């Protein structure tokens, strides 16, 4: 009797495995926090702000309640508002454009590079008008956008650059880490991120002390000092519990990132060994970049994408699609007047991409099961296509 060595399933994300590896450290800091009863801002948040800033190489870190707020607050601090325009990509999580909209400004979309999924810097200049106040490049899936041409263009036009580094803590561009590649940067600590908390949380980094001070003021209703309100901000304080947990995890981040990169390399080798490279496009890591693989996103022909996901689901292999509807085609942005075909590379990515399981603890056995299952699906599809062609 043969014995199957296939895993029972492979989740898209396995946070429990990470927690078990640092459980004692986490419990210690949480219990200490409970004893202190200092739950909002305080020394844990200040400590995390300093440590994240140092990790990125930035002068200042300012914690906030979420990655979404970490995008909104810099725009507010730069006085972006009604009548202004902010350039960004249509292929990203909603919060990027949502932050622009909430200031009253207009999101102006620029198509992506088909290989990296990041904003195409060579298309930005044509989108600039006299109303352009900022550019928000997104370091999607853990890889930095091509920042040199973006920064040079922005500097020549007096336009601010705000990095959306929500998925990219630890990523580097030509030896410089995300978080120091623009005037300000936004990070997310949502649990699925490479540095994820036990709930929502965010961080902003900048080298500008005046900007950092205003960010810190805006996150507490524009207050400095207590009960003295210089402007109308809102409540976006980072909980001390999240900061305490994140400080523990930050000590492990580089090791986890190295493991993610090993997982990515194994995926590439497995797809190549099965001869799938002509059908499955694996992530492209731009030379000079250090990709941190928040996601491992492949491309397959659109006609195969949904059927492949359904088959993987029957084998309890978790996948996801980031993002099935580009931002310019979202109902809430209908007033911008975009139509299908306006940004063809973003729309193609929305039809063709699949995020495979990706986390530091993913084993080679599990990856072989994932890639082997994809190979079987593609072989079956090819066989059925040949049968159909002969019948015709």
C-alpha positions in Angstrom: 0.0 0.0 0.0 1.4 3.4 -1.0 1.5 6.2 1.5 0.8 9.8 0.4 3.4 12.3 1.5 1.3 15.3 0.3 0.3 17.8 3.0 -3.3 17.9 3.9 -3.4 21.5 2.7 -1.4 24.7 2.3 -2.9 27.9 3.7 -2.3 31.1 1.9 -1.0 32.5 5.1 0.0 30.8 8.4 0.3 33.3 11.2 0.0 30.6 13.9 3.4 29.2 12.9 5.1 32.5 13.4 3.4 33.1 16.7 4.4 29.7 18.1 8.1 30.6 17.4 8.0 33.8 19.4 5.2 33.0 21.9 7.3 33.4 25.0 8.7 36.7 24.0 5.2 38.0 23.1 3.6 36.9 26.3 6.3 38.6 28.3 5.9 42.0 26.7 2.1 41.8 26.8 2.0 40.9 30.5 4.4 43.8 31.2 2.1 46.1 29.3 -0.9 44.9 31.3 1.0 45.7 34.5 1.9 49.2 33.2 -1.7 50.0 32.2 -0.2 52.4 29.6 -2.3 51.4 26.5 -2.2 54.4 24.2 1.0 55.9 22.8 3.6 56.1 25.6 7.0 54.5 25.8 6.3 51.4 23.8 5.1 53.5 20.9 8.0 55.9 21.2 10.4 52.9 21.3 8.9 51.4 18.1 9.0 54.8 16.3 12.7 55.1 17.0 13.4 51.5 16.1 11.5 51.5 12.8 13.1 54.8 11.8 16.6 53.4 12.5 15.7 50.2 10.7 14.7 52.1 7.6 17.5 54.7 7.9 15.0 57.6 8.4 15.4 60.5 10.7 11.9 60.2 12.3 9.1 57.6 12.8 5.5 58.5 13.7 3.1 55.8 14.7 -0.6 55.9 13.8 -3.7 53.7 13.9 -3.4 52.0 10.4 -1.6 51.9 7.1 -4.5 53.8 5.6 -4.0 56.6 8.0 -0.3 56.5 7.3 -1.1 57.4 3.8 -3.7 60.1 4.6 -1.7 62.0 7.3 1.3 62.9 5.1 -1.0 64.3 2.5 -2.8 66.3 5.2 0.5 67.5 6.6 1.5 68.7 3.1 -1.8 70.6 2.8 -3.0 68.6 -0.1 -6.7 69.4 -0.6 -9.6 70.2 -3.0 -8.4 71.2 -6.4 -5.1 69.4 -6.1 -4.1 66.2 -7.9 -2.0 63.3 -6.7 -0.5 60.8 -9.1 -0.5 57.1 -8.3 -1.1 53.6 -9.7 -4.6 52.0 -10.4 -3.2 48.6 -9.4 -2.9 48.7 -5.6 -5.0 48.3 -2.5 -7.9 50.8 -2.3 -6.3 52.8 0.6 -3.8 54.4 -1.7 -6.4 56.2 -3.8 -8.8 56.4 -0.9 -6.4 58.6 1.1 -6.1 61.0 -1.9 -9.9 61.2 -2.2 -10.4 61.9 1.5 -8.3 65.0 1.3 -10.6 66.3 -1.4 -7.8 65.9 -4.1 -8.2 64.0 -7.3 -6.4 60.7 -7.9 -4.6 60.7 -11.2 -3.7 57.2 -12.4 -0.7 56.1 -14.3 -0.4 52.5 -15.7 2.0 49.9 -14.3 5.1 48.1 -15.6 3.8 44.6 -16.6 6.8 42.8 -15.1 7.0 44.4 -11.6 3.4 45.6 -11.3 4.7 48.9 -10.0 3.9 52.3 -11.5 5.7 53.0 -14.7 7.9 56.0 -14.1 8.2 56.8 -17.7 4.5 57.5 -18.0 4.3 59.9 -15.0 5.5 63.1 -16.7 2.6 63.1 -19.1 0.1 63.0 -16.2 1.6 66.0 -14.4 -0.4 69.3 -14.5 -0.3 72.6 -12.8 -2.4 71.0 -10.0 -0.2 68.1 -9.3 1.0 68.2 -5.6 2.3 64.7 -5.0 3.2 61.3 -6.4 2.5 58.1 -4.5 4.5 55.2 -5.9 3.5 51.9 -4.4 6.2 49.3 -3.6 3.8 46.5 -4.5 4.1 43.0 -3.1 7.4 43.9 -1.4 9.4 45.3 -4.3 10.4 49.0 -4.5 9.2 51.0 -7.5 11.8 52.4 -9.8 12.4 55.5 -7.6 15.3 57.4 -9.2 13.4 58.7 -12.2 10.4 59.4 -10.0 12.4 61.4 -7.5 14.3 63.3 -10.2 11.0 64.3 -12.0 9.3 65.2 -8.8 12.3 67.4 -7.7 12.4 69.2 -11.0 8.7 70.1 -10.7 8.5 70.8 -6.9 6.3 67.8 -6.3 6.3 65.8 -3.1 6.9 62.0 -3.1 5.1 59.8 -0.6 6.1 56.1 -0.6 3.3 53.6 -0.1 5.5 51.0 1.5 2.7 49.2 3.3 3.9 45.8 1.9 7.6 46.6 1.7 9.3 47.1 5.1 12.9 46.0 4.6 12.7 46.3 0.8 15.6 48.2 -0.7 16.2 50.1 -3.9 19.9 50.3 -5.0 21.0 49.7 -1.4 18.5 52.2 0.2 15.7 50.9 2.2 12.0 51.8 1.6 11.0 54.5 4.0 13.8 56.9 2.9 13.1 57.1 -0.8 10.7 60.0 -0.7 9.6 63.0 1.4 7.6 60.6 3.6 6.6 57.0 3.6 3.7 54.9 4.9 3.9 51.5 6.4 1.1 49.1 7.5 1.3 46.7 10.4 -1.9 44.8 9.4 -1.4 41.1 10.5 -0.7 39.8 7.0 2.2 42.1 6.5 5.8 41.0 6.9 5.9 43.0 10.1 2.3 42.4 11.3 0.7 43.3 14.6 -2.2 41.8 16.5 -4.6 44.2 14.7 -4.4 47.4 12.8 -1.4 49.8 13.1 0.7 52.0 10.9 3.9 54.1 10.8 5.2 57.1 8.9 8.8 57.8 8.3 10.5 61.0 7.1 13.8 62.9 7.4 12.0 66.2 7.8 11.7 67.2 11.5 9.0 69.8 10.8 6.9 67.3 8.9 7.4 64.6 11.6 6.2 67.1 14.2 3.1 68.0 12.2 2.3 64.3 11.6 2.5 63.6 15.3 0.2 66.5 16.0 -2.4 65.6 13.3 -2.8 62.1 14.7 -4.0 63.5 18.0 -6.7 66.0 16.7 -4.1 68.6 15.9 -3.2 68.9 19.5 0.2 70.2 20.9 0.5 70.4 23.9 -2.5 68.8 25.5 -5.8 70.6 24.9 -4.1 73.2 22.6 -5.4 72.5 19.1 -3.6 74.2 16.3 -5.6 72.6 13.5 -8.2 69.9 13.0 -6.7 66.5 12.9 -8.3 63.2 14.0 -7.7 60.3 16.3 -5.1 58.0 14.8 -3.0 56.9 17.8 -1.1 53.7 17.7 -2.0 51.3 20.6 0.9 50.4 22.9 -0.1 46.8 22.7 0.6 46.8 19.0 3.9 48.6 19.5 5.0 46.1 22.1 4.3 43.2 19.9 5.9 44.8 16.9 9.0 45.6 18.8 9.5 41.9 19.4 8.8 41.0 15.8 11.1 43.7 14.4 14.0 41.9 16.0 13.1 38.8 13.8 12.2 40.6 10.7 15.5 40.3 8.8 15.6 36.5 9.4 12.0 36.1 8.3 12.7 38.2 5.2 15.7 35.9 4.3 13.3 32.9 4.7 10.7 34.6 2.4 13.4 35.0 -0.2 14.4 31.4 0.1 10.7 30.4 -0.4 10.6 32.6 -3.5 13.8 31.0 -4.9 12.3 27.5 -4.3 9.2 28.5 -6.2 11.2 29.7 -9.1 13.3 26.5 -9.2 10.2 24.3 -8.9 8.3 26.1 -11.8 11.5 25.8 -13.9 12.0 22.1 -13.1 8.4 21.4 -14.3 8.9 23.3 -17.5 6.1 25.7 -16.7 7.9 29.0 -17.4 6.2 29.5 -20.8 2.8 29.4 -19.1 3.4 30.7 -15.6 5.2 34.0 -15.2 6.9 34.2 -11.8 7.7 37.5 -10.0 10.4 39.6 -11.6 13.0 41.1 -9.2 14.5 44.2 -10.8 18.3 44.2 -10.7 19.5 46.3 -7.8 16.3 45.7 -5.8 15.9 43.7 -2.6 12.4 42.2 -2.8 10.9 41.1 0.5 8.0 39.1 -1.0 5.0 40.1 1.0 3.3 38.1 -1.7 4.5 35.7 -4.4 2.3 36.6 -7.3 2.3 34.6 -10.6 0.6 35.3 -13.9 -1.3 32.8 -16.0 -3.5 33.3 -19.0 -6.8 34.9 -18.0 -8.7 32.0 -19.4 -7.0 29.6 -16.9 -6.9 31.8 -13.8 -10.2 31.1 -12.1 -10.3 27.4 -13.0 -6.8 27.0 -11.6 -7.8 28.7 -8.3 -10.9 26.5 -8.0 -8.8 23.3 -8.5 -6.2 24.5 -5.9 -9.1 25.2 -3.5 -10.3 21.6 -3.8 -6.8 20.5 -2.6 -7.0 23.0 0.3 -4.3 25.2 -1.2 -5.0 28.8 -0.4 -4.7 31.5 -3.0 -5.9 35.1 -3.5 -6.2 37.7 -6.2 -4.7 41.1 -5.6 -6.5 43.0 -7.1 -9.5 41.8 -9.2 -10.8 45.3 -10.1 -8.3 48.1 -10.8 -9.0 51.3 -8.9 -10.0 53.3 -12.0 -12.9 50.9 -12.6 -14.2 50.9 -9.0 -17.8 52.2 -8.7 -16.8 54.9 -6.2 -14.5 56.5 -8.7 -16.9 56.6 -11.6 -16.9 60.4 -11.6 -13.2 60.3 -12.7 -14.6 59.2 -16.1 -12.3 56.2 -16.7 -13.3 53.3 -19.0 -12.0 49.7 -19.5 -8.9 49.9 -21.6 -7.6 53.1 -20.1 -4.8 51.3 -18.2 -4.3 48.0 -20.1 -1.4 46.7 -18.1 -3.2 47.1 -14.8 -6.3 45.5 -16.2 -4.4 42.6 -17.6 -2.7 42.0 -14.2 -6.2 42.1 -12.5 -7.3 39.3 -14.9 -4.2 37.1 -14.8 -2.6 37.1 -11.4 -2.7 34.7 -8.5 -1.0 35.1 -5.1 0.3 31.7 -4.0 1.0 30.7 -0.3 3.9 32.8 1.0 5.2 33.0 4.6 8.6 32.3 6.1 7.6 28.9 7.5 6.4 27.5 4.2 8.2 24.1 3.7 9.6 22.6 0.5 7.1 19.7 0.8 4.3 22.2 0.8 5.7 24.2 -2.1 6.2 21.0 -4.1 2.5 20.2 -3.5 1.5 23.7 -4.7 3.6 23.7 -7.9 2.9 20.0 -8.6 -0.8 20.7 -8.4 -0.5 23.7 -10.8 1.5 21.4 -13.2 -1.3 18.8 -13.1 -3.9 21.4 -13.8 -2.1 22.8 -16.8 -1.3 19.4 -18.2 -5.0 18.5 -17.9 -6.0 21.7 -19.6 -3.5 21.1 -22.5 -4.8 17.6 -22.9 -8.4 18.7 -23.1 -7.6 21.5 -25.5 -5.9 19.0 -27.8 -8.9 16.7 -27.7 -11.2 19.6 -28.5 -9.0 20.7 -31.4 -9.0 17.1 -32.9 -12.8 16.9 -32.5 -13.2 20.2 -34.4 
